[in-house]
Amino acid sequence: MQRDEHSGVHIGGDVTMTGSAMAGGDAHIVHAGAGASVTVASDPAAIQRALFDLAQQIRSGETDVADKADVADTVDRAAAEIAQQRPNRTYLAGLMRAVGGAVGAAGSLARTVSSIEAAIDGLFG
């Protein structure tokens, strides 16, 4: 793996990621696009904290998310699921797809959702 001159990450073969990097196991997921970077560890407690923070940001009213209460409740359901002894990966993926669709491209919220999704994938990987 190497960084290229355009701040991308060349992983090998035909895979190049720009603005993002991730690794398996107990690694951290980092997405550094425009604005602040978002890091979420691939462990249930860290994912749950990130979900709680996301729900709070959505409820705060400082975002352009329609149906804030419903979207935040969906995030809360994901946080409750990740706390289970054996979280359901398919259910979590569906919840996070719904949240991702709701926040759309709302800047840091979209980056946060992507980072949480990647951390969930790493948890099951």
ChimeraX commands (.cxc) that place a marker at each C-alpha (Angstrom):
marker #1 position 0.00,0.00,0.00 radius 0.5
marker #1 position 1.36,3.42,-0.88 radius 0.5
marker #1 position 0.20,7.02,-1.05 radius 0.5
marker #1 position 0.24,8.63,-4.44 radius 0.5
marker #1 position 0.94,12.26,-5.27 radius 0.5
marker #1 position -2.80,13.07,-5.24 radius 0.5
marker #1 position -3.41,11.97,-1.63 radius 0.5
marker #1 position -4.98,8.71,-2.75 radius 0.5
marker #1 position -4.12,5.31,-1.39 radius 0.5
marker #1 position -3.07,2.62,-3.84 radius 0.5
marker #1 position -3.83,-0.74,-2.25 radius 0.5
marker #1 position -2.73,-3.06,-5.04 radius 0.5
marker #1 position -3.99,-4.34,-8.34 radius 0.5
marker #1 position -6.52,-1.91,-9.74 radius 0.5
marker #1 position -7.72,-0.55,-6.39 radius 0.5
marker #1 position -7.10,3.08,-5.52 radius 0.5
marker #1 position -9.04,4.95,-2.84 radius 0.5
marker #1 position -8.87,8.71,-2.54 radius 0.5
marker #1 position -9.74,10.44,0.69 radius 0.5
marker #1 position -10.29,7.15,2.51 radius 0.5
marker #1 position -8.36,4.27,3.95 radius 0.5
marker #1 position -9.38,1.18,5.89 radius 0.5
marker #1 position -7.95,-2.05,7.18 radius 0.5
marker #1 position -9.32,-5.17,8.82 radius 0.5
marker #1 position -9.30,-6.57,12.32 radius 0.5
marker #1 position -9.18,-4.00,15.08 radius 0.5
marker #1 position -8.16,-1.20,12.73 radius 0.5
marker #1 position -9.65,2.26,12.60 radius 0.5
marker #1 position -11.58,3.55,9.62 radius 0.5
marker #1 position -10.55,7.01,8.49 radius 0.5
marker #1 position -12.29,9.16,5.89 radius 0.5
marker #1 position -10.59,12.46,5.30 radius 0.5
marker #1 position -12.43,14.43,2.70 radius 0.5
marker #1 position -13.27,18.09,2.82 radius 0.5
marker #1 position -13.73,19.15,6.41 radius 0.5
marker #1 position -12.84,17.19,9.51 radius 0.5
marker #1 position -11.92,13.55,9.26 radius 0.5
marker #1 position -14.08,10.92,10.91 radius 0.5
marker #1 position -12.58,7.87,12.63 radius 0.5
marker #1 position -14.54,4.92,14.00 radius 0.5
marker #1 position -12.87,1.81,15.44 radius 0.5
marker #1 position -14.24,-1.57,14.35 radius 0.5
marker #1 position -15.43,-2.52,17.81 radius 0.5
marker #1 position -19.01,-2.52,19.14 radius 0.5
marker #1 position -18.47,0.08,21.89 radius 0.5
marker #1 position -16.83,2.56,19.50 radius 0.5
marker #1 position -19.51,2.02,16.87 radius 0.5
marker #1 position -22.24,2.51,19.45 radius 0.5
marker #1 position -20.65,5.78,20.64 radius 0.5
marker #1 position -20.42,6.98,17.04 radius 0.5
marker #1 position -24.09,6.10,16.50 radius 0.5
marker #1 position -25.12,7.98,19.66 radius 0.5
marker #1 position -23.14,11.01,18.47 radius 0.5
marker #1 position -24.72,10.80,15.02 radius 0.5
marker #1 position -28.23,10.65,16.48 radius 0.5
marker #1 position -27.47,13.69,18.63 radius 0.5
marker #1 position -26.13,15.63,15.63 radius 0.5
marker #1 position -29.26,14.80,13.63 radius 0.5
marker #1 position -31.57,15.81,16.49 radius 0.5
marker #1 position -29.66,19.05,17.15 radius 0.5
marker #1 position -31.44,20.77,14.29 radius 0.5
marker #1 position -28.21,22.10,12.78 radius 0.5
marker #1 position -28.44,19.77,9.78 radius 0.5
marker #1 position -30.43,19.66,6.55 radius 0.5
marker #1 position -32.03,16.29,7.26 radius 0.5
marker #1 position -35.74,15.84,6.62 radius 0.5
marker #1 position -37.71,13.95,9.28 radius 0.5
marker #1 position -34.94,14.39,11.86 radius 0.5
marker #1 position -36.78,12.50,14.60 radius 0.5
marker #1 position -37.42,9.45,12.41 radius 0.5
marker #1 position -33.84,9.35,11.13 radius 0.5
marker #1 position -32.42,9.74,14.65 radius 0.5
marker #1 position -34.72,6.93,15.85 radius 0.5
marker #1 position -33.34,4.72,13.07 radius 0.5
marker #1 position -29.81,5.50,14.27 radius 0.5
marker #1 position -30.91,4.62,17.82 radius 0.5
marker #1 position -32.18,1.23,16.56 radius 0.5
marker #1 position -28.76,0.61,14.98 radius 0.5
marker #1 position -27.07,1.51,18.29 radius 0.5
marker #1 position -29.34,-0.92,20.16 radius 0.5
marker #1 position -28.62,-3.67,17.62 radius 0.5
marker #1 position -24.84,-3.21,17.78 radius 0.5
marker #1 position -25.08,-3.67,21.58 radius 0.5
marker #1 position -26.62,-7.14,21.17 radius 0.5
marker #1 position -24.54,-10.24,21.94 radius 0.5
marker #1 position -24.81,-11.23,18.27 radius 0.5
marker #1 position -25.77,-8.18,16.20 radius 0.5
marker #1 position -27.60,-8.90,12.96 radius 0.5
marker #1 position -25.36,-7.68,10.12 radius 0.5
marker #1 position -28.16,-7.57,7.55 radius 0.5
marker #1 position -30.44,-5.56,9.84 radius 0.5
marker #1 position -27.61,-3.12,10.65 radius 0.5
marker #1 position -26.76,-2.71,6.98 radius 0.5
marker #1 position -30.40,-1.94,6.18 radius 0.5
marker #1 position -30.66,0.61,8.97 radius 0.5
marker #1 position -27.44,2.32,7.90 radius 0.5
marker #1 position -28.53,2.39,4.23 radius 0.5
marker #1 position -31.73,4.12,5.34 radius 0.5
marker #1 position -29.78,6.64,7.40 radius 0.5
marker #1 position -27.31,7.21,4.57 radius 0.5
marker #1 position -30.16,7.87,2.15 radius 0.5
marker #1 position -31.76,10.30,4.61 radius 0.5
marker #1 position -28.62,12.34,5.26 radius 0.5
marker #1 position -27.70,12.29,1.57 radius 0.5
marker #1 position -24.64,14.39,0.97 radius 0.5
marker #1 position -25.03,16.47,4.15 radius 0.5
marker #1 position -21.30,17.07,4.57 radius 0.5
marker #1 position -19.84,15.64,7.74 radius 0.5
marker #1 position -22.97,13.55,8.42 radius 0.5
marker #1 position -22.43,11.64,5.17 radius 0.5
marker #1 position -18.78,11.06,6.08 radius 0.5
marker #1 position -19.80,9.89,9.55 radius 0.5
marker #1 position -22.37,7.45,8.15 radius 0.5
marker #1 position -19.79,6.08,5.68 radius 0.5
marker #1 position -17.24,5.63,8.46 radius 0.5
marker #1 position -19.76,3.85,10.69 radius 0.5
marker #1 position -20.78,1.56,7.82 radius 0.5
marker #1 position -17.13,0.71,7.17 radius 0.5
marker #1 position -16.55,0.06,10.89 radius 0.5
marker #1 position -19.57,-2.27,10.96 radius 0.5
marker #1 position -18.20,-4.11,7.92 radius 0.5
marker #1 position -14.84,-4.40,9.71 radius 0.5
marker #1 position -16.55,-5.80,12.79 radius 0.5
marker #1 position -18.02,-8.64,10.75 radius 0.5
marker #1 position -14.98,-9.02,8.46 radius 0.5
marker link #1:1,2 radius 0.2
marker link #1:2,3 radius 0.2
marker link #1:3,4 radius 0.2
marker link #1:4,5 radius 0.2
marker link #1:5,6 radius 0.2
marker link #1:6,7 radius 0.2
marker link #1:7,8 radius 0.2
marker link #1:8,9 radius 0.2
marker link #1:9,10 radius 0.2
marker link #1:10,11 radius 0.2
marker link #1:11,12 radius 0.2
marker link #1:12,13 radius 0.2
marker link #1:13,14 radius 0.2
marker link #1:14,15 radius 0.2
marker link #1:15,16 radius 0.2
marker link #1:16,17 radius 0.2
marker link #1:17,18 radius 0.2
marker link #1:18,19 radius 0.2
marker link #1:19,20 radius 0.2
marker link #1:20,21 radius 0.2
marker link #1:21,22 radius 0.2
marker link #1:22,23 radius 0.2
marker link #1:23,24 radius 0.2
marker link #1:24,25 radius 0.2
marker link #1:25,26 radius 0.2
marker link #1:26,27 radius 0.2
marker link #1:27,28 radius 0.2
marker link #1:28,29 radius 0.2
marker link #1:29,30 radius 0.2
marker link #1:30,31 radius 0.2
marker link #1:31,32 radius 0.2
marker link #1:32,33 radius 0.2
marker link #1:33,34 radius 0.2
marker link #1:34,35 radius 0.2
marker link #1:35,36 radius 0.2
marker link #1:36,37 radius 0.2
marker link #1:37,38 radius 0.2
marker link #1:38,39 radius 0.2
marker link #1:39,40 radius 0.2
marker link #1:40,41 radius 0.2
marker link #1:41,42 radius 0.2
marker link #1:42,43 radius 0.2
marker link #1:43,44 radius 0.2
marker link #1:44,45 radius 0.2
marker link #1:45,46 radius 0.2
marker link #1:46,47 radius 0.2
marker link #1:47,48 radius 0.2
marker link #1:48,49 radius 0.2
marker link #1:49,50 radius 0.2
marker link #1:50,51 radius 0.2
marker link #1:51,52 radius 0.2
marker link #1:52,53 radius 0.2
marker link #1:53,54 radius 0.2
marker link #1:54,55 radius 0.2
marker link #1:55,56 radius 0.2
marker link #1:56,57 radius 0.2
marker link #1:57,58 radius 0.2
marker link #1:58,59 radius 0.2
marker link #1:59,60 radius 0.2
marker link #1:60,61 radius 0.2
marker link #1:61,62 radius 0.2
marker link #1:62,63 radius 0.2
marker link #1:63,64 radius 0.2
marker link #1:64,65 radius 0.2
marker link #1:65,66 radius 0.2
marker link #1:66,67 radius 0.2
marker link #1:67,68 radius 0.2
marker link #1:68,69 radius 0.2
marker link #1:69,70 radius 0.2
marker link #1:70,71 radius 0.2
marker link #1:71,72 radius 0.2
marker link #1:72,73 radius 0.2
marker link #1:73,74 radius 0.2
marker link #1:74,75 radius 0.2
marker link #1:75,76 radius 0.2
marker link #1:76,77 radius 0.2
marker link #1:77,78 radius 0.2
marker link #1:78,79 radius 0.2
marker link #1:79,80 radius 0.2
marker link #1:80,81 radius 0.2
marker link #1:81,82 radius 0.2
marker link #1:82,83 radius 0.2
marker link #1:83,84 radius 0.2
marker link #1:84,85 radius 0.2
marker link #1:85,86 radius 0.2
marker link #1:86,87 radius 0.2
marker link #1:87,88 radius 0.2
marker link #1:88,89 radius 0.2
marker link #1:89,90 radius 0.2
marker link #1:90,91 radius 0.2
marker link #1:91,92 radius 0.2
marker link #1:92,93 radius 0.2
marker link #1:93,94 radius 0.2
marker link #1:94,95 radius 0.2
marker link #1:95,96 radius 0.2
marker link #1:96,97 radius 0.2
marker link #1:97,98 radius 0.2
marker link #1:98,99 radius 0.2
marker link #1:99,100 radius 0.2
marker link #1:100,101 radius 0.2
marker link #1:101,102 radius 0.2
marker link #1:102,103 radius 0.2
marker link #1:103,104 radius 0.2
marker link #1:104,105 radius 0.2
marker link #1:105,106 radius 0.2
marker link #1:106,107 radius 0.2
marker link #1:107,108 radius 0.2
marker link #1:108,109 radius 0.2
marker link #1:109,110 radius 0.2
marker link #1:110,111 radius 0.2
marker link #1:111,112 radius 0.2
marker link #1:112,113 radius 0.2
marker link #1:113,114 radius 0.2
marker link #1:114,115 radius 0.2
marker link #1:115,116 radius 0.2
marker link #1:116,117 radius 0.2
marker link #1:117,118 radius 0.2
marker link #1:118,119 radius 0.2
marker link #1:119,120 radius 0.2
marker link #1:120,121 radius 0.2
marker link #1:121,122 radius 0.2
marker link #1:122,123 radius 0.2
marker link #1:123,124 radius 0.2
marker link #1:124,125 radius 0.2
view
